[in-house]
């Protein structure tokens, strides 16, 4: 590697000591610079005479000591090297590519180029000048950064003795630095949602944004500007009134705080537990939480304040409130609304109603063990309570078209409802309704006929209906069709004929009392 030149102040010190008559060995001892280097710089600076009355300026010393004159002549070769770096800086990230290989390719193109040590020195300087980092200011309750640790934790299965590997979920509030961690069996959806629930319960509130890596559980398509999130992330966002944001692919600095938190957890949680053996996931998490509490309560270096103090004093009150219930992941399916304005869940073979206006449209159905939700274009249009004991068709009356609602209204009547309505229409109507409700053993058909009879008053008035019922009551049987015919023919308006008392004349078909002995 190229030798690093000494500082300008040291050059001036060497010249001053030489001017004072100090020897090379003593100059080397006083300045801490090797004797060979002292001799080299004194030789280069020989033209800058120590007897000169005028103090040489920095440019003059630099030109002599650092060979700036030769650097000017070398500018073309250095520019060639920089151009080479511009084309090859991304090559080092590729499999099998080394600096030695890049240097050989460079020498083939520029045989008079730099030797390998100078090549590596200039490459490091080139990359350093382009690998700049920015200090980020974080705001209280603005975000939580989450990630899964690269190193796993373990517990031993009591029955088999097998060592079970566990993923470790880690989160941090960047403003206060409060850290959360939890061991789970996998990174799959069920464990991921459990981690989010536990994390927000630990913090006691919800931030504006949750920033995650491009893990498959959260992101279906990684993109620098518009990543596509999974359904479970959309559900979590809606449940907790927050948003998910993903880092840029291959940009760990976007979540540098949680990357740092992972290393902190390795040191303060993993390391103290390294000699302990746990027989269950619960036991492992219990031990981890004890170490985590010590970490969060530990004061920052040279201060009396801890992560917990900053969180309690400055951040917790600004977090949004948690919903009453933790999030439960829902299954998602795409269904088409059938002509009977229901969607069918094949899982339980039940039908759930949707507003009839949307018949034929494709909807997204989210469901779990408790509820079924139906969404159209992102808006929820139906919500049903799910029960294994419910009937095959679960229908809400406001989802039905008007004429179906009327039929539902008829089916919903009972005997007392119908008789109460009949009372408001007349005494004869009450008698007719009472008889009609007892016409047959098919109760629902009796209710339907009675309701139809009562509705006739809307067309013919209550007075005419009462008169028609009075005429029908003179017969042996009363039904809907009879009363309707009386009203249609206007028979309710005719004067009723007295019953005839004329005796029946004797004939051969009449049997006497002797026939019944």
Secondary structure, DSSP 8 states (H G I E B T S, - for coil): -------HHHHHHHHHHHHTT--HHHHHHHHT--HHHHHHHHHHTTTS-TT-SS---HHHHHHHHS-HHHHHHTHHHHHHHHHHHHHHTTGGGSTT--HHHHHHHHHHH-TTS--HHHHHHHHHHHHHHH---------TTSEEEEEE-SS-EEEE-TTT--EEEEEEEEEE-TTT--EEEEEES-SSHHHHHHHHHHHHHHHTSB-SEEEE---TTTEEE--SS--EE-HHHHHHHHHHT-EEEE--TT-GGGGHHHHHHHHHHIIIIIGGGTT---SSHHHHHHHHHHHHHHHHHSB-TTSS-BHHHHIIIIIGGGSB---SS-----EEEEEE--TTSEEEETTTTEEEE--GGGTT-EEEEEE-SSEEEEEETTEEEEEEE--TTS-SEE--GGGS-HHHHHHHHHHT--HHHHHHHHHTT-HHHHHHHHHHTTSSS-HHHHHHHHHHHHHTHHHH-HHHHHHHHHHHTTSS---HHHHHHHHHHTGGGS-------------TT---GGGG-
